Amino acid sequence: MEARYQTLQTIFTITRHDPHPASYPCRPREIILRQFQDWSIIQQHLKLLEQDGLVVTKQLDTLIITITEAGIEKILSENFDYQQS
């Protein structure tokens, strides 16, 4: 799996139990706590994922990341384990 998709998978893991995962406001610290990568690398992944339409980032008082429906579909199509949980 490409490294950027590992970041997408992390975001999905954070949001998947929310009733509306595509509107869950994921914050950078939630991603950083679950990935063993430097923030600058995660930022590169987020930029690529946003270009692909798989996440949306918005700068409010802090950076907010939301996974899109396309991002959810990408993870579910790649990871059968998530379809069962």
N, C-alpha and C positions, 0 to 999 in steps of 0.2 A: 504494500500500500504506500502510495506517495506520502511524504511527510505532511503536506498540507491537509490531506484527508484524515490524518491522525488528529489534527487540530479540529477538523470538522466533527470527527467522532467524539472528541472530548466535549465539544459544545452540545452535541446531541445527548451525550450521557448526562450532562448537567440539566438539560431541558426536558428530557423524555417523559418524566413523571408529572409534568405540569399539564393541566387540562388543555392548555393552548400553547404548545411548545414554540410555535412560530412567533409568539408575542412575548415570550419570556425574556426579560432584560438581563442577559448574561454580562457579567463584569469581568474585566481582565484578571482580577485576583482569583476568580473561580477557575479560570483556565490555567493560570500559573501554578496553582496548588496541585493540579492534576497532571501537569506535563513537566518533564524534566528537561526543559529547553529554555534558553534565554528569551527574554521578552522581545528582543529585536527579531528573532527568528519567528516567533509566534505572530508578530506584526506583519512580517512578509507573507506568512501563510494566510492571514486574514485578508490582506490585500488581494492575493490570488483568488481566494474563495469568493470575495466580493465581486471580482471581475467575472467570475464564473456564474454569478447569481445565486450562490449557495448560502451566503450570509449577507447581512446588512449591518454596517457599523454607523454609529451616530455619536457625535461628541456632545454630551450634555455636561453636567458638572464632572462627570467621568465618562470614559468611553463605554458605550453600550453596544453589545453585539447580539443580534438576533439571527437565528437560523431561519432560512426560508423553507417553504414547502418543498422546493426543489432540493434543498440540502437534506431535508428529512428523507425524501425519496431516494437520494443518492446513498445515504447510509443504510437504509433498509434494504436496498437492492444489493449492496456489497456485504452486508452482515446478517446472515440468517438468524444468528443468536438473538438479535434485538427484536425480531418479529415475534419471538416466543415469550418475551418478558414484558 
